[in-house]
């Protein structure tokens, strides 16, 4: 039972870390958008950068997800 509890505790900590990272990402992104709202060129560059990273993340997830 102790091993199961340790595993569960670790998973909760990992989830909390991931959730906190997502919150920080969204807050940072919101601040960047707000600061660039009057500069369409820089705002587009941010959008392009996010699109590229999103594509990289999707490819990494697909490559590392076992077939069902």
PQR file with spaces between the fields and no chain letter, atoms N, CA, C, O and H, PARSE charges and radii, in Angstrom:
ATOM       1  N    UNK     1       0.827   -1.187    0.000 -0.4000 1.5000
ATOM       2  CA   UNK     1       0.000    0.000    0.000 -0.0000 2.0000
ATOM       3  C    UNK     1       0.868    1.246    0.000  0.5500 1.7000
ATOM       4  O    UNK     1       0.516    2.248   -0.622 -0.5500 1.4000
ATOM       5  N    UNK     2       1.985    1.195    0.683 -0.4000 1.5000
ATOM       6  CA   UNK     2       2.873    2.348    0.759 -0.0000 2.0000
ATOM       7  C    UNK     2       3.421    2.718   -0.613  0.5500 1.7000
ATOM       8  O    UNK     2       3.532    3.899   -0.941 -0.5500 1.4000
ATOM       9  H    UNK     2       2.271    0.382    1.188  0.4000 1.0000
ATOM      10  N    UNK     3       3.761    1.727   -1.405 -0.4000 1.5000
ATOM      11  CA   UNK     3       4.270    1.984   -2.758 -0.0000 2.0000
ATOM      12  C    UNK     3       3.191    2.627   -3.624  0.5500 1.7000
ATOM      13  O    UNK     3       3.474    3.528   -4.414 -0.5500 1.4000
ATOM      14  H    UNK     3       3.671    0.767   -1.138  0.4000 1.0000
ATOM      15  N    UNK     4       1.955    2.158   -3.470 -0.4000 1.5000
ATOM      16  CA   UNK     4       0.845    2.738   -4.232 -0.0000 2.0000
ATOM      17  C    UNK     4       0.620    4.196   -3.829  0.5500 1.7000
ATOM      18  O    UNK     4       0.363    5.048   -4.679 -0.5500 1.4000
ATOM      19  H    UNK     4       1.725    1.427   -2.828  0.4000 1.0000
ATOM      20  N    UNK     5       0.717    4.472   -2.538 -0.4000 1.5000
ATOM      21  CA   UNK     5       0.549    5.837   -2.050 -0.0000 2.0000
ATOM      22  C    UNK     5       1.684    6.729   -2.556  0.5500 1.7000
ATOM      23  O    UNK     5       1.454    7.876   -2.939 -0.5500 1.4000
ATOM      24  H    UNK     5       0.926    3.779   -1.848  0.4000 1.0000
ATOM      25  N    UNK     6       2.897    6.203   -2.557 -0.4000 1.5000
ATOM      26  CA   UNK     6       4.041    6.960   -3.075 -0.0000 2.0000
ATOM      27  C    UNK     6       3.851    7.288   -4.551  0.5500 1.7000
ATOM      28  O    UNK     6       4.130    8.406   -4.984 -0.5500 1.4000
ATOM      29  H    UNK     6       3.084    5.271   -2.246  0.4000 1.0000
ATOM      30  N    UNK     7       3.379    6.318   -5.317 -0.4000 1.5000
ATOM      31  CA   UNK     7       3.134    6.532   -6.741 -0.0000 2.0000
ATOM      32  C    UNK     7       2.052    7.581   -6.943  0.5500 1.7000
ATOM      33  O    UNK     7       2.196    8.469   -7.783 -0.5500 1.4000
ATOM      34  H    UNK     7       3.152    5.410   -4.965  0.4000 1.0000
ATOM      35  N    UNK     8       0.985    7.486   -6.191 -0.4000 1.5000
ATOM      36  CA   UNK     8      -0.101    8.454   -6.290 -0.0000 2.0000
ATOM      37  C    UNK     8       0.384    9.851   -5.906  0.5500 1.7000
ATOM      38  O    UNK     8       0.052   10.832   -6.573 -0.5500 1.4000
ATOM      39  H    UNK     8       0.868    6.764   -5.509  0.4000 1.0000
ATOM      40  N    UNK     9       1.151    9.938   -4.854 -0.4000 1.5000
ATOM      41  CA   UNK     9       1.700   11.228   -4.413 -0.0000 2.0000
ATOM      42  C    UNK     9       2.573   11.833   -5.499  0.5500 1.7000
ATOM      43  O    UNK     9       2.494   13.033   -5.760 -0.5500 1.4000
ATOM      44  H    UNK     9       1.420    9.142   -4.313  0.4000 1.0000
ATOM      45  N    UNK    10       3.398   11.024   -6.130 -0.4000 1.5000
ATOM      46  CA   UNK    10       4.264   11.505   -7.204 -0.0000 2.0000
ATOM      47  C    UNK    10       3.424   12.011   -8.378  0.5500 1.7000
ATOM      48  O    UNK    10       3.728   13.059   -8.948 -0.5500 1.4000
ATOM      49  H    UNK    10       3.463   10.049   -5.918  0.4000 1.0000
ATOM      50  N    UNK    11       2.384   11.283   -8.738 -0.4000 1.5000
ATOM      51  CA   UNK    11       1.531   11.701   -9.856 -0.0000 2.0000
ATOM      52  C    UNK    11       0.819   13.016   -9.548  0.5500 1.7000
ATOM      53  O    UNK    11       0.676   13.864  -10.429 -0.5500 1.4000
ATOM      54  H    UNK    11       2.138   10.432   -8.275  0.4000 1.0000
ATOM      55  N    UNK    12       0.381   13.187   -8.326 -0.4000 1.5000
ATOM      56  CA   UNK    12      -0.269   14.436   -7.926 -0.0000 2.0000
ATOM      57  C    UNK    12       0.730   15.589   -8.028  0.5500 1.7000
ATOM      58  O    UNK    12       0.389   16.664   -8.522 -0.5500 1.4000
ATOM      59  H    UNK    12       0.497   12.498   -7.610  0.4000 1.0000
ATOM      60  N    UNK    13       1.956   15.369   -7.566 -0.4000 1.5000
ATOM      61  CA   UNK    13       2.985   16.410   -7.646 -0.0000 2.0000
ATOM      62  C    UNK    13       3.299   16.758   -9.099  0.5500 1.7000
ATOM      63  O    UNK    13       3.447   17.934   -9.433 -0.5500 1.4000
ATOM      64  H    UNK    13       2.233   14.496   -7.165  0.4000 1.0000
ATOM      65  N    UNK    14       3.402   15.756   -9.962 -0.4000 1.5000
ATOM      66  CA   UNK    14       3.672   16.005  -11.373 -0.0000 2.0000
ATOM      67  C    UNK    14       2.539   16.792  -12.023  0.5500 1.7000
ATOM      68  O    UNK    14       2.777   17.722  -12.793 -0.5500 1.4000
ATOM      69  H    UNK    14       3.282   14.801   -9.692  0.4000 1.0000
ATOM      70  N    UNK    15       1.307   16.410  -11.704 -0.4000 1.5000
ATOM      71  CA   UNK    15       0.143   17.105  -12.251 -0.0000 2.0000
ATOM      72  C    UNK    15       0.124   18.550  -11.783  0.5500 1.7000
ATOM      73  O    UNK    15      -0.138   19.463  -12.567 -0.5500 1.4000
ATOM      74  H    UNK    15       1.113   15.654  -11.078  0.4000 1.0000
ATOM      75  N    UNK    16       0.400   18.752  -10.514 -0.4000 1.5000
ATOM      76  CA   UNK    16       0.423   20.108   -9.968 -0.0000 2.0000
ATOM      77  C    UNK    16       1.491   20.938  -10.662  0.5500 1.7000
ATOM      78  O    UNK    16       1.253   22.104  -10.980 -0.5500 1.4000
ATOM      79  H    UNK    16       0.613   18.011   -9.877  0.4000 1.0000
ATOM      80  N    UNK    17       2.657   20.365  -10.902 -0.4000 1.5000
ATOM      81  CA   UNK    17       3.737   21.074  -11.577 -0.0000 2.0000
ATOM      82  C    UNK    17       3.334   21.426  -12.998  0.5500 1.7000
ATOM      83  O    UNK    17       3.588   22.542  -13.450 -0.5500 1.4000
ATOM      84  H    UNK    17       2.851   19.418  -10.644  0.4000 1.0000
ATOM      85  N    UNK    18       2.719   20.508  -13.702 -0.4000 1.5000
ATOM      86  CA   UNK    18       2.281   20.756  -15.072 -0.0000 2.0000
ATOM      87  C    UNK    18       1.203   21.835  -15.089  0.5500 1.7000
ATOM      88  O    UNK    18       1.241   22.738  -15.925 -0.5500 1.4000
ATOM      89  H    UNK    18       2.513   19.601  -13.335  0.4000 1.0000
ATOM      90  N    UNK    19       0.249   21.744  -14.178 -0.4000 1.5000
ATOM      91  CA   UNK    19      -0.810   22.752  -14.111 -0.0000 2.0000
ATOM      92  C    UNK    19      -0.228   24.126  -13.814  0.5500 1.7000
ATOM      93  O    UNK    19      -0.631   25.114  -14.428 -0.5500 1.4000
ATOM      94  H    UNK    19       0.218   21.011  -13.499  0.4000 1.0000
ATOM      95  N    UNK    20       0.712   24.203  -12.881 -0.4000 1.5000
ATOM      96  CA   UNK    20       1.328   25.478  -12.531 -0.0000 2.0000
ATOM      97  C    UNK    20       2.098   26.038  -13.722  0.5500 1.7000
ATOM      98  O    UNK    20       2.076   27.245  -13.965 -0.5500 1.4000
ATOM      99  H    UNK    20       1.040   23.401  -12.381  0.4000 1.0000
ATOM     100  N    UNK    21       2.770   25.179  -14.456 -0.4000 1.5000
ATOM     101  CA   UNK    21       3.489   25.622  -15.650 -0.0000 2.0000
ATOM     102  C    UNK    21       2.528   26.181  -16.687  0.5500 1.7000
ATOM     103  O    UNK    21       2.819   27.194  -17.323 -0.5500 1.4000
ATOM     104  H    UNK    21       2.787   24.199  -14.259  0.4000 1.0000
ATOM     105  N    UNK    22       1.394   25.534  -16.859 -0.4000 1.5000
ATOM     106  CA   UNK    22       0.388   26.010  -17.819 -0.0000 2.0000
ATOM     107  C    UNK    22      -0.163   27.371  -17.390  0.5500 1.7000
ATOM     108  O    UNK    22      -0.367   28.251  -18.226 -0.5500 1.4000
ATOM     109  H    UNK    22       1.157   24.712  -16.342  0.4000 1.0000
ATOM     110  N    UNK    23      -0.400   27.539  -16.105 -0.4000 1.5000
ATOM     111  CA   UNK    23      -0.898   28.824  -15.598 -0.0000 2.0000
ATOM     112  C    UNK    23       0.125   29.919  -15.862  0.5500 1.7000
ATOM     113  O    UNK    23      -0.233   31.006  -16.316 -0.5500 1.4000
ATOM     114  H    UNK    23      -0.234   26.824  -15.426  0.4000 1.0000
ATOM     115  N    UNK    24       1.388   29.642  -15.582 -0.4000 1.5000
ATOM     116  CA   UNK    24       2.443   30.625  -15.823 -0.0000 2.0000
ATOM     117  C    UNK    24       2.561   30.950  -17.306  0.5500 1.7000
ATOM     118  O    UNK    24       2.755   32.108  -17.676 -0.5500 1.4000
ATOM     119  H    UNK    24       1.678   28.759  -15.213  0.4000 1.0000
ATOM     120  N    UNK    25       2.447   29.942  -18.148 -0.4000 1.5000
ATOM     121  CA   UNK    25       2.497   30.153  -19.593 -0.0000 2.0000
ATOM     122  C    UNK    25       1.370   31.063  -20.042  0.5500 1.7000
ATOM     123  O    UNK    25       1.600   32.019  -20.783 -0.5500 1.4000
ATOM     124  H    UNK    25       2.290   29.002  -17.848  0.4000 1.0000
ATOM     125  N    UNK    26       0.159   30.777  -19.602 -0.4000 1.5000
ATOM     126  CA   UNK    26      -0.991   31.588  -20.004 -0.0000 2.0000
ATOM     127  C    UNK    26      -0.888   33.019  -19.492  0.5500 1.7000
ATOM     128  O    UNK    26      -1.220   33.964  -20.207 -0.5500 1.4000
ATOM     129  H    UNK    26      -0.028   30.001  -19.001  0.4000 1.0000
ATOM     130  N    UNK    27      -0.433   33.176  -18.262 -0.4000 1.5000
ATOM     131  CA   UNK    27      -0.256   34.527  -17.726 -0.0000 2.0000
ATOM     132  C    UNK    27       0.811   35.292  -18.504  0.5500 1.7000
ATOM     133  O    UNK    27       0.636   36.474  -18.800 -0.5500 1.4000
ATOM     134  H    UNK    27      -0.164   32.408  -17.680  0.4000 1.0000
ATOM     135  N    UNK    28       1.905   34.628  -18.834 -0.4000 1.5000
ATOM     136  CA   UNK    28       2.963   35.272  -19.612 -0.0000 2.0000
ATOM     137  C    UNK    28       2.492   35.627  -21.008  0.5500 1.7000
ATOM     138  O    UNK    28       2.797   36.703  -21.521 -0.5500 1.4000
ATOM     139  H    UNK    28       2.047   33.668  -18.594  0.4000 1.0000
ATOM     140  N    UNK    29       1.757   34.730  -21.615 -0.4000 1.5000
ATOM     141  CA   UNK    29       1.230   34.971  -22.953 -0.0000 2.0000
ATOM     142  C    UNK    29       0.256   36.147  -22.942  0.5500 1.7000
ATOM     143  O    UNK    29       0.292   37.001  -23.827 -0.5500 1.4000
ATOM     144  H    UNK    29       1.509   33.855  -21.198  0.4000 1.0000
ATOM     145  N    UNK    30      -0.595   36.181  -21.955 -0.4000 1.5000
ATOM     146  CA   UNK    30      -1.536   37.286  -21.820 -0.0000 2.0000
ATOM     147  C    UNK    30      -0.800   38.620  -21.691  0.5500 1.7000
ATOM     148  O    UNK    30      -1.184   39.606  -22.321 -0.5500 1.4000
ATOM     149  H    UNK    30      -0.624   35.487  -21.236  0.4000 1.0000
ATOM     150  N    UNK    31       0.238   38.650  -20.890 -0.4000 1.5000
ATOM     151  CA   UNK    31       1.020   39.879  -20.710 -0.0000 2.0000
ATOM     152  C    UNK    31       1.705   40.293  -22.011  0.5500 1.7000
ATOM     153  O    UNK    31       1.752   41.477  -22.345 -0.5500 1.4000
ATOM     154  H    UNK    31       0.550   37.849  -20.378  0.4000 1.0000
ATOM     155  N    UNK    32       2.239   39.304  -22.750 -0.4000 1.5000
ATOM     156  CA   UNK    32       2.897   39.616  -24.026 -0.0000 2.0000
ATOM     157  C    UNK    32       1.902   40.189  -25.025  0.5500 1.7000
ATOM     158  O    UNK    32       2.202   41.171  -25.706 -0.5500 1.4000
ATOM     159  H    UNK    32       2.201   38.342  -22.479  0.4000 1.0000
ATOM     160  N    UNK    33       0.743   39.596  -25.118 -0.4000 1.5000
ATOM     161  CA   UNK    33      -0.284   40.081  -26.048 -0.0000 2.0000
ATOM     162  C    UNK    33      -0.693   41.506  -25.672  0.5500 1.7000
ATOM     163  O    UNK    33      -0.820   42.372  -26.538 -0.5500 1.4000
ATOM     164  H    UNK    33       0.500   38.799  -24.565  0.4000 1.0000
ATOM     165  N    UNK    34      -0.894   41.737  -24.394 -0.4000 1.5000
ATOM     166  CA   UNK    34      -1.291   43.072  -23.944 -0.0000 2.0000
ATOM     167  C    UNK    34      -0.221   44.103  -24.283  0.5500 1.7000
ATOM     168  O    UNK    34      -0.538   45.224  -24.682 -0.5500 1.4000
ATOM     169  H    UNK    34      -0.791   41.034  -23.691  0.4000 1.0000
ATOM     170  N    UNK    35       1.041   43.725  -24.125 -0.4000 1.5000
ATOM     171  CA   UNK    35       2.110   44.682  -24.398 -0.0000 2.0000
ATOM     172  C    UNK    35       2.309   44.928  -25.891  0.5500 1.7000
ATOM     173  O    UNK    35       2.870   45.952  -26.281 -0.5500 1.4000
ATOM     174  H    UNK    35       1.298   42.814  -23.801  0.4000 1.0000
ATOM     175  N    UNK    36       1.855   43.997  -26.727 -0.4000 1.5000
ATOM     176  CA   UNK    36       2.047   44.114  -28.178 -0.0000 2.0000
ATOM     177  C    UNK    36       0.784   44.548  -28.919  0.5500 1.7000
ATOM     178  O    UNK    36       0.794   44.624  -30.148 -0.5500 1.4000
ATOM     179  H    UNK    36       1.399   43.165  -26.410  0.4000 1.0000
ATOM     180  N    UNK    37      -0.287   44.830  -28.210 -0.4000 1.5000
ATOM     181  CA   UNK    37      -1.573   45.090  -28.861 -0.0000 2.0000
ATOM     182  C    UNK    37      -1.533   46.262  -29.845  0.5500 1.7000
ATOM     183  O    UNK    37      -2.354   46.328  -30.760 -0.5500 1.4000
ATOM     184  H    UNK    37      -0.295   44.768  -27.212  0.4000 1.0000
ATOM     185  N    UNK    38      -0.595   47.176  -29.666 -0.4000 1.5000
ATOM     186  CA   UNK    38      -0.500   48.321  -30.571 -0.0000 2.0000
ATOM     187  C    UNK    38       0.620   48.175  -31.597  0.5500 1.7000
ATOM     188  O    UNK    38       0.935   49.122  -32.317 -0.5500 1.4000
ATOM     189  H    UNK    38       0.072   47.123  -28.923  0.4000 1.0000
ATOM     190  N    UNK    39       1.216   46.992  -31.661 -0.4000 1.5000
ATOM     191  CA   UNK    39       2.304   46.745  -32.612 -0.0000 2.0000
ATOM     192  C    UNK    39       1.966   45.485  -33.417  0.5500 1.7000
ATOM     193  O    UNK    39       2.363   44.381  -33.043 -0.5500 1.4000
ATOM     194  H    UNK    39       0.960   46.223  -31.076  0.4000 1.0000
ATOM     195  N    UNK    40       1.232   45.655  -34.526 -0.4000 1.5000
ATOM     196  CA   UNK    40       0.765   44.474  -35.270 -0.0000 2.0000
ATOM     197  C    UNK    40       1.896   43.602  -35.823  0.5500 1.7000
ATOM     198  O    UNK    40       1.713   42.392  -35.962 -0.5500 1.4000
ATOM     199  H    UNK    40       0.910   46.552  -34.830  0.4000 1.0000
ATOM     200  N    UNK    41       3.030   44.167  -36.135 -0.4000 1.5000
ATOM     201  CA   UNK    41       4.147   43.371  -36.666 -0.0000 2.0000
ATOM     202  C    UNK    41       4.682   42.433  -35.592  0.5500 1.7000
ATOM     203  O    UNK    41       4.885   41.245  -35.844 -0.5500 1.4000
ATOM     204  H    UNK    41       3.178   45.150  -36.022  0.4000 1.0000
ATOM     205  N    UNK    42       4.911   42.970  -34.391 -0.4000 1.5000
ATOM     206  CA   UNK    42       5.412   42.128  -33.295 -0.0000 2.0000
ATOM     207  C    UNK    42       4.347   41.136  -32.834  0.5500 1.7000
ATOM     208  O    UNK    42       4.669   40.012  -32.450 -0.5500 1.4000
ATOM     209  H    UNK    42       4.746   43.934  -34.186  0.4000 1.0000
ATOM     210  N    UNK    43       3.088   41.546  -32.870 -0.4000 1.5000
ATOM     211  CA   UNK    43       2.009   40.640  -32.495 -0.0000 2.0000
ATOM     212  C    UNK    43       1.929   39.467  -33.474  0.5500 1.7000
ATOM     213  O    UNK    43       1.697   38.330  -33.065 -0.5500 1.4000
ATOM     214  H    UNK    43       2.826   42.460  -33.181  0.4000 1.0000
ATOM     215  N    UNK    44       2.120   39.743  -34.758 -0.4000 1.5000
ATOM     216  CA   UNK    44       2.128   38.681  -35.758 -0.0000 2.0000
ATOM     217  C    UNK    44       3.325   37.755  -35.559  0.5500 1.7000
ATOM     218  O    UNK    44       3.208   36.540  -35.720 -0.5500 1.4000
ATOM     219  H    UNK    44       2.308   40.667  -35.090  0.4000 1.0000
ATOM     220  N    UNK    45       4.469   38.327  -35.209 -0.4000 1.5000
ATOM     221  CA   UNK    45       5.659   37.512  -34.953 -0.0000 2.0000
ATOM     222  C    UNK    45       5.419   36.573  -33.769  0.5500 1.7000
ATOM     223  O    UNK    45       5.828   35.412  -33.798 -0.5500 1.4000
ATOM     224  H    UNK    45       4.564   39.314  -35.078  0.4000 1.0000
ATOM     225  N    UNK    46       4.757   37.081  -32.731 -0.4000 1.5000
ATOM     226  CA   UNK    46       4.418   36.236  -31.583 -0.0000 2.0000
ATOM     227  C    UNK    46       3.476   35.119  -32.017  0.5500 1.7000
ATOM     228  O    UNK    46       3.660   33.964  -31.634 -0.5500 1.4000
ATOM     229  H    UNK    46       4.425   38.024  -32.708  0.4000 1.0000
ATOM     230  N    UNK    47       2.491   35.454  -32.800 -0.4000 1.5000
ATOM     231  CA   UNK    47       1.542   34.464  -33.310 -0.0000 2.0000
ATOM     232  C    UNK    47       2.262   33.393  -34.127  0.5500 1.7000
ATOM     233  O    UNK    47       1.997   32.202  -33.964 -0.5500 1.4000
ATOM     234  H    UNK    47       2.341   36.392  -33.112  0.4000 1.0000
ATOM     235  N    UNK    48       3.161   33.810  -34.996 -0.4000 1.5000
ATOM     236  CA   UNK    48       3.918   32.862  -35.817 -0.0000 2.0000
ATOM     237  C    UNK    48       4.768   31.941  -34.949  0.5500 1.7000
ATOM     238  O    UNK    48       4.844   30.737  -35.198 -0.5500 1.4000
ATOM     239  H    UNK    48       3.376   34.778  -35.129  0.4000 1.0000
ATOM     240  N    UNK    49       5.400   32.506  -33.939 -0.4000 1.5000
ATOM     241  CA   UNK    49       6.238   31.721  -33.037 -0.0000 2.0000
ATOM     242  C    UNK    49       5.398   30.690  -32.282  0.5500 1.7000
ATOM     243  O    UNK    49       5.803   29.536  -32.148 -0.5500 1.4000
ATOM     244  H    UNK    49       5.339   33.484  -33.736  0.4000 1.0000
ATOM     245  N    UNK    50       4.235   31.105  -31.794 -0.4000 1.5000
ATOM     246  CA   UNK    50       3.354   30.173  -31.085 -0.0000 2.0000
ATOM     247  C    UNK    50       2.860   29.067  -32.003  0.5500 1.7000
ATOM     248  O    UNK    50       2.754   27.911  -31.593 -0.5500 1.4000
ATOM     249  H    UNK    50       3.906   32.043  -31.903  0.4000 1.0000
ATOM     250  N    UNK    51       2.559   29.422  -33.244 -0.4000 1.5000
ATOM     251  CA   UNK    51       2.120   28.415  -34.212 -0.0000 2.0000
ATOM     252  C    UNK    51       3.193   27.372  -34.462  0.5500 1.7000
ATOM     253  O    UNK    51       2.904   26.178  -34.537 -0.5500 1.4000
ATOM     254  H    UNK    51       2.645   30.361  -33.577  0.4000 1.0000
ATOM     255  N    UNK    52       4.436   27.826  -34.591 -0.4000 1.5000
ATOM     256  CA   UNK    52       5.550   26.897  -34.818 -0.0000 2.0000
ATOM     257  C    UNK    52       5.750   25.975  -33.617  0.5500 1.7000
ATOM     258  O    UNK    52       5.941   24.769  -33.778 -0.5500 1.4000
ATOM     259  H    UNK    52       4.671   28.796  -34.530  0.4000 1.0000
ATOM     260  N    UNK    53       5.706   26.545  -32.422 -0.4000 1.5000
ATOM     261  CA   UNK    53       5.892   25.731  -31.218 -0.0000 2.0000
ATOM     262  C    UNK    53       4.738   24.745  -31.043  0.5500 1.7000
ATOM     263  O    UNK    53       4.936   23.613  -30.600 -0.5500 1.4000
ATOM     264  H    UNK    53       5.551   27.524  -32.292  0.4000 1.0000
ATOM     265  N    UNK    54       3.548   25.183  -31.392 -0.4000 1.5000
ATOM     266  CA   UNK    54       2.384   24.322  -31.296 -0.0000 2.0000
ATOM     267  C    UNK    54       2.534   23.119  -32.221  0.5500 1.7000
ATOM     268  O    UNK    54       2.212   21.992  -31.846 -0.5500 1.4000
ATOM     269  H    UNK    54       3.387   26.102  -31.752  0.4000 1.0000
ATOM     270  N    UNK    55       3.021   23.369  -33.425 -0.4000 1.5000
ATOM     271  CA   UNK    55       3.248   22.284  -34.382 -0.0000 2.0000
ATOM     272  C    UNK    55       4.317   21.320  -33.879  0.5500 1.7000
ATOM     273  O    UNK    55       4.181   20.105  -34.025 -0.5500 1.4000
ATOM     274  H    UNK    55       3.281   24.285  -33.729  0.4000 1.0000
ATOM     275  N    UNK    56       5.383   21.864  -33.283 -0.4000 1.5000
ATOM     276  CA   UNK    56       6.445   21.014  -32.727 -0.0000 2.0000
ATOM     277  C    UNK    56       5.905   20.141  -31.599  0.5500 1.7000
ATOM     278  O    UNK    56       6.219   18.954  -31.515 -0.5500 1.4000
ATOM     279  H    UNK    56       5.493   22.850  -33.164  0.4000 1.0000
ATOM     280  N    UNK    57       5.096   20.738  -30.739 -0.4000 1.5000
ATOM     281  CA   UNK    57       4.522   19.987  -29.624 -0.0000 2.0000
ATOM     282  C    UNK    57       3.600   18.879  -30.122  0.5500 1.7000
ATOM     283  O    UNK    57       3.653   17.753  -29.627 -0.5500 1.4000
ATOM     284  H    UNK    57       4.841   21.702  -30.807  0.4000 1.0000
ATOM     285  N    UNK    58       2.758   19.197  -31.100 -0.4000 1.5000
ATOM     286  CA   UNK    58       1.853   18.195  -31.648 -0.0000 2.0000
ATOM     287  C    UNK    58       2.626   17.034  -32.263  0.5500 1.7000
ATOM     288  O    UNK    58       2.253   15.874  -32.089 -0.5500 1.4000
ATOM     289  H    UNK    58       2.715   20.112  -31.502  0.4000 1.0000
ATOM     290  N    UNK    59       3.702   17.344  -32.981 -0.4000 1.5000
ATOM     291  CA   UNK    59       4.518   16.287  -33.594 -0.0000 2.0000
ATOM     292  C    UNK    59       5.190   15.429  -32.518  0.5500 1.7000
ATOM     293  O    UNK    59       5.262   14.207  -32.652 -0.5500 1.4000
ATOM     294  H    UNK    59       4.005   18.286  -33.123  0.4000 1.0000
ATOM     295  N    UNK    60       5.675   16.060  -31.468 -0.4000 1.5000
ATOM     296  CA   UNK    60       6.331   15.307  -30.385 -0.0000 2.0000
ATOM     297  C    UNK    60       5.335   14.399  -29.680  0.5500 1.7000
ATOM     298  O    UNK    60       5.659   13.256  -29.356 -0.5500 1.4000
ATOM     299  H    UNK    60       5.617   17.053  -31.359  0.4000 1.0000
ATOM     300  N    UNK    61       4.137   14.891  -29.443 -0.4000 1.5000
ATOM     301  CA   UNK    61       3.117   14.069  -28.787 -0.0000 2.0000
ATOM     302  C    UNK    61       2.756   12.887  -29.666  0.5500 1.7000
ATOM     303  O    UNK    61       2.656   11.757  -29.187 -0.5500 1.4000
ATOM     304  H    UNK    61       3.874   15.820  -29.706  0.4000 1.0000
ATOM     305  N    UNK    62       2.561   13.143  -30.946 -0.4000 1.5000
ATOM     306  CA   UNK    62       2.211   12.064  -31.864 -0.0000 2.0000
ATOM     307  C    UNK    62       3.326   11.032  -31.941  0.5500 1.7000
ATOM     308  O    UNK    62       3.062    9.830  -31.933 -0.5500 1.4000
ATOM     309  H    UNK    62       2.642   14.061  -31.335  0.4000 1.0000
ATOM     310  N    UNK    63       4.568   11.493  -32.015 -0.4000 1.5000
ATOM     311  CA   UNK    63       5.695   10.574  -32.141 -0.0000 2.0000
ATOM     312  C    UNK    63       5.893    9.731  -30.883  0.5500 1.7000
ATOM     313  O    UNK    63       6.429    8.625  -30.958 -0.5500 1.4000
ATOM     314  H    UNK    63       4.782   12.469  -32.021  0.4000 1.0000
ATOM     315  N    UNK    64       5.470   10.239  -29.743 -0.4000 1.5000
ATOM     316  CA   UNK    64       5.724    9.527  -28.482 -0.0000 2.0000
ATOM     317  C    UNK    64       4.480    8.912  -27.871  0.5500 1.7000
ATOM     318  O    UNK    64       4.493    8.509  -26.708 -0.5500 1.4000
ATOM     319  H    UNK    64       5.034   11.137  -29.683  0.4000 1.0000
ATOM     320  N    UNK    65       3.407    8.835  -28.641 -0.4000 1.5000
ATOM     321  CA   UNK    65       2.192    8.201  -28.145 -0.0000 2.0000
ATOM     322  C    UNK    65       2.064    6.819  -28.798  0.5500 1.7000
ATOM     323  O    UNK    65       2.005    6.697  -30.022 -0.5500 1.4000
ATOM     324  H    UNK    65       3.397    9.162  -29.586  0.4000 1.0000
ATOM     325  N    UNK    66       2.022    5.794  -27.961 -0.4000 1.5000
ATOM     326  CA   UNK    66       1.903    4.441  -28.524 -0.0000 2.0000
ATOM     327  C    UNK    66       0.567    4.259  -29.244  0.5500 1.7000
ATOM     328  O    UNK    66      -0.442    4.855  -28.867 -0.5500 1.4000
ATOM     329  H    UNK    66       2.069    5.893  -26.967  0.4000 1.0000
ATOM     330  N    UNK    67       0.579    3.442  -30.262 -0.4000 1.5000
ATOM     331  CA   UNK    67      -0.646    3.137  -30.995 -0.0000 2.0000
ATOM     332  C    UNK    67      -1.609    2.395  -30.081  0.5500 1.7000
ATOM     333  O    UNK    67      -1.192    1.612  -29.227 -0.5500 1.4000
ATOM     334  H    UNK    67       1.398    2.958  -30.568  0.4000 1.0000
ATOM     335  N    UNK    68      -2.885    2.644  -30.266 -0.4000 1.5000
ATOM     336  CA   UNK    68      -3.895    2.004  -29.412 -0.0000 2.0000
ATOM     337  C    UNK    68      -4.086    0.558  -29.786  0.5500 1.7000
ATOM     338  O    UNK    68      -4.897   -0.137  -29.173 -0.5500 1.4000
ATOM     339  H    UNK    68      -3.224    3.280  -30.959  0.4000 1.0000
